Amino acid sequence: MIRSPKNTAHQDGPVERLQGAVERVTFHSEESGFCVLRVKVRGQRDLVTVVGTAAVVTAGEYVECEGVWNKDRHHGLQFKAQQLRVVPPSTLEGIEKYLGSGMVKGIGPHFARKLVGAFGETVFDVIERDPDRLLELEGIGPKRKERVTQAWAEQKVIREIMVFLQSHGVGTARAVRIYKTYGDQAVERVRENPYRLALDIHGVGFRTADAIAQRLGIPSDSLIRAQAGVRHMLQEISGQGHCAAYQQKLVETTAKMLEIAEPIVETAIEAELAAENLVQETIDGEVALFLTPLYRSEKGVAWCLARLKTGSIPWGEIDTVKAIPWVEEQTGLQLSSSQRQAVSTSVNGKVTVITGGPGVGKTTVVNSILTILRTKGANVRLCAPTGRAAKRLSESTGLEAKTVHRLLEFDPKTMGFKHDQSDPLDADLLVVDEVSMMDVVLMNQLLRAVPDHAAVLLVGDVDQLPSVGPGAVLADIIASEAVPTVCLTEIFRQAASSQIIVNAHRINQGLLPEKSKDNEESDFYFIQGETPEAIHAKLMRVVTKRIPAHFGLHPINDVQILTPMNRGGLGTRSLNIDLQAQLNPDSYPRITRFAWTYAPNDKVIQMVNNYDKEVFNGDIGRVTKIDEEEGLVSIDFDGRVVEYELGELDEISLAYATSVHKSQGSEYPAVVIPLAMQHYMLLERNLLYTAVTRGKKLVVVIGQMKALAMAVKRTGSTKRVTNLQHRLQTIVKDKRNLI
């Protein structure tokens, strides 16, 4: 199968073929696909190190490679694969590992051993042509037989697709998703326009689609490639939070990325505009381009707010001179002047915004409003963008609160919401909390479902980070001055005793946080570290030893590390691997997929919205069970257990440490924040402020004083390109402009 490597241990050796079962994935980069594999090859006593590129590769799969032998100075003899693809195995051992790798649902390692032991090399034929023979095996009943044969039939259909896609650098899990999306037409669809993969398939980016296109012979200067490149750049830009991009800059960056002339990109933009995939508009005197769905969403938010502002309030005029003293008596709480203004404006308004930082009594105001309106018989609905935020809203009001998706009743079959303008919500008042997290698309969906007669109360902290998705909805609404807004400013006495709250407000005012005094108990600490290595060492000690010992907090359940970035020694990836090794080292079974290893009790985070499972971007859960036989991982999200097939695990990652952005809408008993100058590009006031305000009982910042000072000082360097503020200002003058 392969020539002995002894005399070919150099980079310029002859091209050879190598086949074997992957025993271990030593390294795999999701971004580049670069991987280092340990492969068991027939005729070789020792495992062979294979270095190559694969979109997805897993221990237990079978690989076929073409490449050369190379003697690496540090790592010794390696086989450098110029082509690497997964192929059906031919040996009994390979067949067993292949079947037991999770490729076919219902067949795990134990069942795979049974199958190969009973049927040998004919096992594939038995499953495919004579499945009733499976019933001869102990523990195999009709249900499992049906599940295995059905899964195998699906595998058979996609085998041709797999071979085609894997030969073009797409791995197993992605190939399955492509098949599920396109069905039997998958190969034809991909050949026709491989760039559709980047739009339609989660996990397939533009670069993968572009590599396939080039292998299929699509010229680098073709219009179809330029159009896909323009859409890709706009999607990347929207991923940074912008609703639009200035056209000239978009042309330059797209041309540079694709390495083609700018006139080709300009022609592509014209074609995309003609196809109505893009919309052109002037923002701040400069021509800008929107992806059409974002344009419609932004326009929809402005139009809906204008629609809802008109008309009379459903519960009639309220005399707040009498109502406010009454509600103070009911709650036993004295309202501040800004709180009184917020209550008065809200109970007599159709659309109101209440904003303010921690400790200023937003919850008290909302409860006062609800107490008044419920005596008037108002039908109130409450929601928030995330499950955790909705749970907190429910706990603070004593009323049911739902996520926006659950309130609107998302239907995964139609990929749409049940409630919209044609089937609005049954409500007199809709209260939306944590509005700073609402992106323009979700806000449009929500406001469309609010009936004309109803009022809307938007509550949030405008100084926090804006939404992960595109838009700066809360900031734009407030800046437009088109909607009555009350900013709560007074910090209440009880809140002022918390250094977390005091320092959050200091940070928001551009002041360094106050340091805790020696030997004085506090809920906010700054621990100085001069280098990233020192910060890392102190963080590990604080999380695993000092916080549990001194504060009695559980290092997994109660402590959340929030870091500005994903890469580097203080990024989420590196910290998660180190924290997993310290906090969950002995849990089994362990399974590795998409470059992450998971075990029962691991803390994980959902990275994308999954409407089928009703689990959304940013939701944190715990792995409760790994079933290797069935190829399933069970994860508990706040008391609800959700099952993932192995091919779906690219939707999650470890969550001992998460990015600050992913923490929005959540609160944790303790928060630990590393800050270093290597985070330079991300050090901003609203990022630090958001991180600090996630902590309820304890906040520990570990870092360089220079990095802390920079984070406190810097503001507004990443202002988002949106046009909602202008739309709202325009609509106040003439509502017809936006209808």
N, C-alpha and C positions, 0 to 999 in steps of 0.2 A: 504493500500500500504506500509506504514511504521508503525512501532511501535512508540508510543509516546516517545520522547527522554528523558523525565524527569528522568526516573530511569535507563537510560543506558548511562549516561554522564561520561563515563570513557573509557580509551583506551582498556580495556580488555572485553568490552561488546560483546554481540553476533553479528555475522555477519548478516547484514540486507540488504534489497534492497530498493533503493530510486529512484524515477523517477520524473522528472519535467522539466519545461521550464527554460532555463538560462535567468535570467533578466539582470545580469550584470557580466562582467568578471573583477573582482577586480585586479587580477594579472595573468600574463601568461609569462613563460619563453620559448622563442623559442628553446633555447639550450637543456634544460632538459625536457621541456614539463610540468613542475610543474605549477599548476594553482590553484587559489582561486576563486570560483564561488559563486554567489548569485542565488539560485534556488527557483523558486516558485513551491511548492509541494502541490498537492491536499490534502485538509483536514488540512493544516497548515496555520494559519493566517499570521504568519511572514515568511519572506524569510529565507531559510536555507543556511548556509555557507557550501559549499562542497570544500574539499581540495583533490586534486588528480593529475593525470598525463594525459595529452591529447596532441597529436601532434598539433592539431588545435582545438580551441573552440571559438564560437562566440555567443554574446547575441542574443536570438531569437531561437537558436537551442534547441533540446530536448535531455536530457541526461538520461541514465540509469546507476545506480551505485550499486556496492556491497562494503560494508565496515562496519566500526564501528563508534559509537559516541565517541567523545573525548572532555573533558573540558580543553581548552587551557588556561593557566594562564593569558595571555595577551589579547587574542582574543575571549575568551568565548567558547560557545558550537559550535562544528564543526562536520561535518560528514566526516571522513577520508575514501576516496574511494580507495579500493584496486584495483578495476576495474572500469573504467569509459568509456562509449561508447555512441555515438550519435545514437538515435533510432527514427523511425517514431513516431510522437505523436498520442495519442488516444483521446484527448479532443479537443473540438472546439477551445478553446483558444490556445492550443498547436498547432493544425493544422494551425491556422491563423499565429502564430509566425513562424512556420516552413516554410510555404509558403512565408511569407514576409521577410525571412532572407537573400534572395539573392541566395538560393539554385537553384531555377529555373529561368533562365533568362526570363525577361518579366513579372515576378510577383514580385511586391514590396509590401510594407505594405498596401497601399491603395487598390490595386487590390486584395490582399489576403483577406482583410476585405469583399470586395464585393463577392468574390467567396464563402467564408464560410457563409456569410449571405444568399446567394441564394441557396446553395446546402448542407450546413451542413456537417455532417460526410461522406456523399457520394461524396464529392468533388473530392477525388482521383479517384474514379470510373468514374465520369463524364469526367474528363480530359483524362483519359486513354481509356474509351470505347465509350463515347458519346460526343466527343469534340464539335460537332455542337451546343450543348446546351449553350456553352460559348457565342455564338452570341446573346443569349437572354439578356445579360447584356449590359447596356448602356456604350458606349465607347469602346466596344470590337468589332473590325472589323476582317475581314478574315486574315489580316497580323499578328495581334497580336495573334489570335487563332492559326495560323500556327506556330508562334514562340514558344508559350507556349507548344503546343502539341509535337513539335519536341524536345524541351528542356526536357519535361517530359518523352518522350520515351527514351532519353539518360539516364535520372535518373533511369528509370525502369531497363534498361540493367545493370547499374552499382550498383543497389541496393544490389545484391548478393555480388558483389565485395566490396562494402562499408562495409557491415556487416562483411565480412571476414577480411578486412584490419583493420577496427576499433577495432575488437576484438583482433587485434595484435598491437594496439597502433598507427595506422595511421589515421590522421584526414580527414575531408571531402575534403578540397581543394587538398590535396595530392592524395587522392583516385581518384578524377576526373582526375588528371594529369596521374595517372597510367593507368586508363582506356583509355585515349586519346592516350597513347603511345602503349599499348599492345592490345587494343580492347577487344573482347569477350574472348580472351585467357589469360586475366590478371591473374586470380586466378591460372590457370595451370602454367603460367610462373613464378609466385612468388613462388609457391610450389616447382617447379623444381629447382630454384636457386634464393632465395630471395636477394642474394648479387648483382644481376644485377640491383636492384632498385637504389643502391648508384651510379652506373655508368650512368644509363639511365634517372633518374627522378630528376629534379631540386628540391631541398628542402628536399630530402630524403638522409640523411647521412649514413655513414657506421654503426654507432651505432644503428640507427633505423632498418636497414636491418639485423644487427646481432641479435637484440632482436627478430625480426620475425623468423629468422632462428632457434634460440634456442627454441622458442615456437613450431616450426614445427618439432623439434626433431633432428636437425642436430647437431652432436657431436661437442664439443668445440675444439677437436684436429683433426677435419676432414681436409683433404687436400683442399677441396673447400673453407673452412673458412680461412685457412692459405693463400691461393692464393689471396683471396679477401682482406685480411689484408695487404699483401705486396703491392698490387695495391693502396689500401687506403693510406698507409703510403707514397708512392711515390707521390700520388696526393696531400697529405697534404704538403709534402716537396716542390712540384712544386708551391703550393699556397703561399709558402714563397719566391718564386722567383728562386729556384734552378732548373736546367735542369736535374740534376742527384743526386744520393745519393751514398755515399761510402758503399759498400756491407756489410762489417762487422758491421758497425753501424746500417745499415738498419735491419739486422738480429736481432741484440740485441733489438732495439726499437720495432720492430714488435712482437717479442716473449714476451716482457714485456707487450705490450698493450693487446695482445690476451691471456696472461697468459698460454702460451704453451711452450714446449721445443724448443730450437733453431734448432735442427736437422729437426723438422717438417717444420720450416720456410725455411731452406736451401733446403729441398725437394720441397717445394712450388715454390721457385725461379727457380729451375731447370725446373719444369713443365711450368712455365710462359715463361722461355727462349725458351723451346721447342715449345711452342704455338706461339712464336714470339710476345708476348705481351710486353716483355722486351728485351733490348739489353745491353750486357755487354761490357765495354770498360775501359781502364786504363787512369786515370786522375792524373797527378802529381805523377806517380809511384804507385798509389793505385787503386784497382779494384773498379769500380763504375757501377751502373745500371741506365739505362734510361728507361722511358716509351717510347715505340717505336715511337709514334707520335712526341715526343720531340727530339728524336735522329734524325729522318728524317728531322725535321724542322731545327735543328742546322746544319746538314750536307748540307741541301739545301741552307741555307744562304751563307755558305762558297763557295759552288760550283757556285752559281749565281753571287757572287761578282767576282770570278775568271773569269767566262764567260764574264761578262760585262766589265772587265778591258781590255780585248783583242780587237784588231781591231782599226780602225781609227774613229775619232770623226765625226759625221754626217755633221757638218757645215764647216769642213776644218780648217786648221791651222789659228790662229788669231795672228796678230802682236800686242802684248799688249803694246809695247812701244808707239804705236800710239793710240790704243784702250782705254787705261786707261785715258790719258789726255782728249780724246774726250768725254768719259762718265762723267768725272768730270765737263766738260763744260756743258753737257746736263742736269745734275742733280743739278749743282751749289754747289756740295759738294766736299770738299777736302778729299781724302782718306788717311788714315794712312798707314804706311809701311806694317803692317800685313794685312790690308784690301786689299792693292794692290797685295800682295802675294796671298791672297785668290781668288781674281778676276782672276789673271793670271793663277793660278793652275786650277781653275774650268773651264775656257773657253777653255783650251787646254788639258783637261783630260777627261777620260771616267767615272771614279768613284772618287769623292772627298768628304772629310768630312770637314765641317767648324764648329768649336766649340768655345765657349766663354761664359762668364757670361753676366749679364745685363749691358746695357750702352756701350757696346764695338762695336756696329754697325753691328750686324749680318744682320739686315733688310736692311741697306744701301748696304752691300756687295751683298745680293741676288738681290736687285733691279738693281744694277750696272751690274751684270751678265746677268740678263734678258734683260736689255736695249741693251746690246751689241749683245746678241744672237738673239733677235727678229729682229734686222736689217739684220741678216744673213738668216732670214726666218725660223728659227728653230721652230718646233712644240713643245711647252712647256706644260707640265701638272704639276699641283701643288696639294699636298695632305698633310694631317696631321692626327694623330691618332684619335683626338676627334673633335666633331662639333665646339666647341669653338675655338680650335687651328686653325682649317681650316678657320673659319670666320675671325680670326685675320690675318692670312696669306693673305686672299683675300683682306682685308682692307688695308694692308700694301703694297701690290704689285699692286692693281688695276686689278688683273686678277682673274678668277674663280679658287677657291681652293675647293677641296672636302675632305671628310673623306676617309680614305683608303677603308673602306667597300663600300662606294658609288662609288668611282673611279673604283673598281674592279667589281661592280655590283653584290652584294651578292643576291643569289636566295634562299629564305627560303624554297622553296619546295624541292630543292635538297640538301639544307644545304651546298652549294658550291658557288664558284665565277664564273661568266661568263668568266672573263678574267684570263687566266693562260698561260702556255707555248704553248698550242695549239691555243689559241685565245688571243695573246698579245695586250697590249695597243697600241694605235696609238700615238706614241710620239718619239721625238728626244732627249728630255731632261725631266727627272722626278725629280722634287724638292720635297724632303720630309722634313717637318719641325717637330720640337719637337721629334727628333729621340730617345731621352733618354726614351721616353714613349713606344717605340715600343718593344713588347716582341718578342721572337724568332719565334713563330708560325705565327704571323701577318707579320713580316718582310719576312719570307720565302714565304708566299702567295703573297706579293707585288712584291718581286724581281723575282719570277717565271714569272710574267706577263709583265716584261720589255723586249722588243725585243732586240736581240743581238746587233743591230747597235746603240742603244740609250745610252746616258750618264745618270749618276745618281749623284745628288747632295744631300748629307745628312747633315742636319743642326740641331744642338742641343747643349744643355749645359750638358757636361759630368759630371759636379759636382752635378747636381740635383739627386734626388732619382732615382734609376732605375725603370723600368716598373713594374706595378702591377703584370702582368703575368710573366712567367718564362723567365730567361735570363738576360744578361747584355750586350745587343747587341752593343750599341754605345761604351761603355767602352772597350769591347773585340775587336771591330774593330780597335779602336785607339791604344790600347795596342799591337796589333799584328804587327803594322807598315807595314801591307800589302797593305794599302790603303793610298794614299796621303792625309795628314791631315794638316790643318792650324788652329792654335789656335789664336784667336783674343784676344789681351791683353790690348790695350790702352782704358782707359775710357774717353769718350769725355767730353769736358768742360760743355756742357749743362747737361749731365747725372751726372757729378761730383757734381752738385749743389743739387742733391737729396740725402738725408741721407739714403733713402732706398737702393739706389745703392751702395753708399759708404760703408754702413754697411754690405750689402750682400757680398761684396768683402772682407771686414775685417773678417767676419765669415768664408769665404772660405779659408782665409789665417791662420785661427786658432787664430784670435784676437777677443776680446770682442767688441761688437758694441759700438760706441761713444754715450754717453748719450746726449740728447737734453738739452740745457741750460735753466735755469729758465726764464720764460716769453719770450722765443724766439720761434717763429713759426717754426715748423719742420714737416716733413712727417714721422718721425720715433720716437716712444716713448717706453721707458721701464718703466713700473710701477711695483714697488716691492710689493710682497705679501708674507708674511712669512709662511702661512699655506694654504692648499688646500681650506679651507672654506673662507679665506680672498681673495684668488685669485678668487674664484667663485663669491663672492659678488662684487668685483671690476669689474669683467668682465661683469656681468649683468648691472651694473650702466653705464659702458663705452658704451656698445652696445645700451642700450635702451634710455639713456639720453645724455651723454656727446658728443658722436660722432654726433648724429643728431643735437644737439643744437649748437655745436662749428663749425662743418664742413659742416652742411647742407646736410649730407648724409642720405639716407633712411635706417633704420635699417634692413629691409628685402632685399630690392633690391640691396643695395650698400655694405652692410657689410657681410663678411663671417668669421665665427669662424673656425679656423683650429687647431685641437688638435692632439697630437701624438697618442692617443689611443681611443678605443671604450668604455672601461669599466671605472667604478669609477665615482666619483663626477665631475671630469673634463673631462670625456669621452664623446663621441658623444651622447650616448643614454640619459644620465642624462641631459646634456646641452640642447639637443633638446626639451625634455619635459618641462624644465624650460623656455626656450626661447619662445616656442609655447604659453605657458600660459601668458607670458608677451606681446608678439608681435601680437598674433592672438587669443585673448580670446573669442571673441563674434561672431565668424563666424559659421553659421549653414547652412545646416544640418551637423552633425558630424557622422562619421562612424568609427568603430574600427575593424580592421582586423590584424591578426598576431602581436598582442601586440602593434600596433601603432594606434593612433587616428588621423584621417584626417578631415579637413574642407576646404571649399573654401578659397583660398589665401595662404594656407600653402606652404612653400618651400620644395620641395622633391628632392631626388636623385635616379637615376636608379642604382641598385646594381649589375646587371648582364647584359650581352649582350642579347638583344632581337632582333633577325634579322627580325622577322615578322613585328615588329613595327618600325624597324630602329631606335631604341633607345639603347644606349650603356652604359656600365659600366662607371659611373662618370658623366653622363649627368644630369644637374640640371634643374628643371622645377617648375612650380607653378600650384597647383590645381585650376582649373577654375570652375568646376561644379561637384556636386555629385547627381546622379539620383538614388534615393532609389528604385523607381518603377522598373526601368530597370536593377538595379544592376550594374551601370556603374560609373566610376570615370574618368573625363576628366582632362588631364594634359597638360599644354602648355610648350613645349620645344622650346625656341627661336622662337616663332611665329608659331610653328606647333603643333596643338592639337592632342593628342593621347589618345584613350580610353582604359581603363583597366576594365576587369571584376573583381568582388570582389575577386575571387579566385586567381587572378594574382597579388594582392597587396603585396605579399611577395617579389616581385622584387624591390620594392621601400622602402624608409624610409624617415623620415624627414631630412631636410638638412640645418637648421639654423646653425648647426655645423656639419662639416665633418672631416674625417681624412685627414692628410696632403697628404697621398698617393692618396686619391680620388681627390685632387685638381690639380694634375699634368695636364699641358696643358691649365690650366685656368688662367685668371687674374680677379681680383676684384678691384673695387675702393678702398675698405678698407678691411684690414685683421687684425683680432685679434687672438693672439696666446697665450694660457695658457701654462705655463711650470712649472712643479712641480717635486720634487724628486720621487713622486709616478710613474712618467713616466720613471723611471731609465733605464729600459731595452731598451727603444726606443730613448733615448736622444743621437742623433748623429749629426755630423756637416751637412751632406747632407740633413737630415730631416729639420733642422732649416733653412738652406740655401734655400731649396725648398719652405718652408712656407713663408719666408720673400720676396722672389722674385715673389710671387703671387700678392703682393699689388702694385697697380698703383699710388694711391694718398696718401695712409696712411697705416702704419703698426704700430700696438700697441702690444707689448709683455708684458704680465702680468704674473709675476711669481717670483720664488725664485732665487736669484743671483747664488746660488750654482748650481741649475738646468741649468741656462743659461750658466755658465762656463763649466759645464760638456758637454752640447750639442755642444759647440764650440770646445772643446778639443777632443772628441772621434771621431775616424774614423775607418772604415774598420773592425769593429767587426763582421759584417754580410756579409762577402764576399761570393758571390754566387758560387755554384759549377756548372761550365760550362766548355765546351771544345772548344768553338768557337775560342778563341785566338790561341790555338794550331793548330786547323784545318786550319785557315787562314795562319799561319806561314808555315805550311806544304805545303799548296797549292802553295805558292810562289816558293818553291823549285821544286815541281813536281805536276802540276795540276792534273795529272792522279790519284794521291792518293785519290782524293775526287770525282771522277766521278763514 
